[in-house]
Amino acid sequence: MSWLDGLMPGTEAGFRRSEHWFRRFATLAVALEPGAAVCLLAGTSRMSPGWFATVNVIGTVIRVAAIRFVGRVAVGRVNAVLHVLAEFRTAATAVTALLSAATAAPLAFGMVRWIRGKSIGVAQAEVVRR
């Protein structure tokens, strides 16, 4: 945790807050969004694997049914959006790539700073030993 907090200050405090809120709404969180963060929090909060799997499957079935329902009801609008995306495919791809790079850049720069800090620490330790 301290490694991640050194990389992105405030991460540890944020994770502690997430654990607090997750304990209160664990079942709902797993049902709505059983992604990597929720799986991590479920493990750290010692949620029963059987309960996790049950809630996850039920939530997934409900989400798939909702998506299919919305797809049937809004087929005309969905097709219109797909048509616009097909027309502006290159621009949409460029915007997505830029947003992804802007989102990932702080983490990448933090990792580079952390790696450089570690390598400097090793070099300094060698000087001290001599």
N, C-alpha and C positions, 0 to 999 in steps of 0.2 A: 504494500500500500504506500509506503514512504517513497518508493521508487516512482510510482505514478504521481504522487503528490509533488515530488521534486520536478517531474516533467511538466505537470500542469498544476500549479499551486491552487489549492482549494479543493482538489479532487477528493482527498480523504474526508474532509468535512461533508462534502456533497454526498459521498458514498454512505457515510453514517446516517445522514438525513434520509437517504433513499431506503436504507435498511429499516429505519423507524416507520416510514410510511408503508413500506412493503409489508411489514408485519401486520399492519392494520387492514390492508387491502390485498393480501396475497392471492386469494382465490380469484378475485376480480382481475387482477393483473395477469395471472396465468391464462385466464379465459380470453381476455381481450388481446393480449400481445405476448405470446410465449417466445420472445426473441432471446438473444444471447444475454442481455442485461437481466431480464426477468429470470432466466434459467440460473444465472449466477446468484442472484438474490434468493431464489428459492433454495439453492444449495446451502448458502451461508446461513439462512434462517432455519435450516433443517426441516424443510417441508418434506413430508412423506413422499417417496417416489411414486407409490401407488396413487395417492391423491393428486399429485402433480400430473401424472399421465392421464388420469380420468378427466380432470378439469381441462387439460390441454386438448384432448380428443373432442370433448363436448363443445368447447369453445371453437375449435376448428370446424366442426360440422356446422355449427350455427353461422360462422362467418362465411363459409362456402355457400350455404343456403341463401344468406342475405345477398351475397354478390350475384348469385344466379337470379334471384328475384329482381334486384335492381337492373341487371342486364336485360331481363325480359321486359320490364316496365319502361326502361329508358333507352331502348334499342336505337331509336332515331337520333337521340342526342349523342349517344356513344358513337354511332357511325359518323356523325358530323365532326366530332372531336378527332376521330381517327383520320378522317379526310383532311382536316387542317394539319394534323401532325405529318401526314404523308406529304403534303405540299411543302411544308417547312422542315423537313427531316434534317437537313444539314444544319440549319440554324438551331433547331431544338437540341441536336447532338452537341453543338458547340456550347450552347448555354449550359447544358448539363455537365459537360466536361469542366467548364470554368467554375461552376458552383462546387463541383466535387473537389477540384484543386484548391479552391479558397477554403473549403471546410477542412481538408486534410493538411494544409500548409502549417498551421500552428503545431499540430502534433508532430509532423516531420521535423520542423525546426527545433522543437523541444527535445526530440530524440537525438538530433545531431549535437545539441548543446550538452545533453546528458552523456553521450558517448565521448565527446571531447573532454568533458570534466573527469570522466573515469580514466581516460588515457593519461591526462595530466597528473591525476592522483597517483597512478602507477609510476610515472616517470619521477615524480617528486619523492616517492618512497624509495626508489633506486638511489637517488642522490643522497638521501638521509642515511641509507645503509652504508654507503662508501665512506 
